[in-house]
Amino acid sequence: MTDACMGRWGRVAAVLLSLVLALMPLSLPLSAQAASLDLQEDKLLEVKGDSAGSVMSFDQTLTNALVKGDLLWVFGSSSMKNCLVQNDLLGGGSNLDLEDSQVSGDLRCAAGRLNLQNAEIGGMASLIGYDVTVGAMTQAKGVYCYSGDSLTYQGTADYVYLYGQSLVIDGVVNGDAVVSAQSITVGPHAVITGTLKVRSGQNVDIPSTASVAAIDTTQENGGTIEQLDALRSFVAPFFQIGGALFTLVGFAIMAAIANWAFGHKIREANRMWRTMPGKLAVCGIACVVGIPVLIVFCLVLMFTLPVSIALLFLFFLALVVAVPFTGASLGLLIPGKLGSYQKAILGSVVLSLLSQIPYVNIVLWVLCLAYLTGYTSYTLFKGHDREHNDNRLHGEQPEVTA
């Protein structure tokens, strides 16, 4: 064989060997690919903390840092790269990125977006976020993760508990994996040596390239939701009846108290309704529409903020007492020999029963609020009538008949 031929075959062999070496990591499980980080303390900048070495950091970016104790890391949007924490790390913020870093203890993080890439966790990784990613080169003893939206697991751990809306598991679990989500996807590189326990109950497709020793789709606490729905349906009528009775008794008591404390005003509002219903209605509608507008306007202007808070409090108070006041006042129109207290209570009971009817209750509250605010605003600007003033002067409380 000539030297040229040998050289040609030598180049071919070198190319083939290079291809084999390049493709070998793809054929290995991810646990074999994940190499331990080699972070040397003498090449890192120590972050000074307390006597135990613990540090509280509000830095947005931590790079080449050494923390010899616990690290409490809080910022709006933060990133960590090439850092060594020799105990636990507690992190929080809107966005957290942990890359090429090592935590010798436990990792506990909560963020809107949480991203772990090539992170080595000596203990448990507890993660809570809206969008959570555990990258392919990330290692931990165990992973407990809850995501409000999407969760992607590509790391390596002895056991995992993964909960979210949309879940992708494409990593290595040297034990059991407990998952629960509306959408569960098992990736082609998933390796689970124990049991994949799907606690949300649905069947999961396992790709042919994935390795899952066993799968259990038994729903956790099966039937619990149905039992709760049945119990809710059973007790709902009792809560409705109890709420209606509570409202009825409460309005009756408030009407009796109003008749005792503000009897003159209740009778004056009744007289105004009988003698000038138009003026009372106009004033009430103006208040119902105008007061909320005035509150919003005062909120916009910062220097009138105390005024808006006071108006808001008074408006809320008017909403609370509007129905009992109106019922006590209009109840005086009930014919018969009943006393003012009995008529006031009976009127509030009637309005209380009407307030339990859907849609009717909204109209009732608006009308009662207009009745109360209309009377209050009219007497505030025009003053009380003569009979009201005479009754207060002489202490008389004549009955009002229809």
Buried (B, 14 or more C-beta within 10 A) or exposed (E): EEEEEEEEEEEEEEEEEEEEEEEEEEEEBBBEBBEEBEBEEEEBEEBEBEEEBBBEBEBEEBBEBBBBBBBBBBBEBBBBBBBBBBBBBBBBBEBBBBBBBBBBBBBBBBBBBBBBBBBBBBBBBBBBBBBBBBBBBBBBEBBBBBBBEBBBBBBBBBBBBBBBEBBBBBBBBBBBBBBBBEEBBBBEBBBBBBBBBBBBEEEBEBBEEBBBEEBEEEBEEEEEEEEEEEEEEEEEEEEEEEEBEEBBEBBBEBBBBBBEEBBBBBBBBBBBBEEBEEEBBBBBBBBBEEBEEBBEEBBEEEEBEEBBEEBBEBBEEBEEBBBBBBBBBBBBBBEEEBEBBBBBBBBBBBBBEBBBEEEEBEEBBBBBBBBBBBBBBBBEEEEBBEBBEEBBEEEEEEEBEE
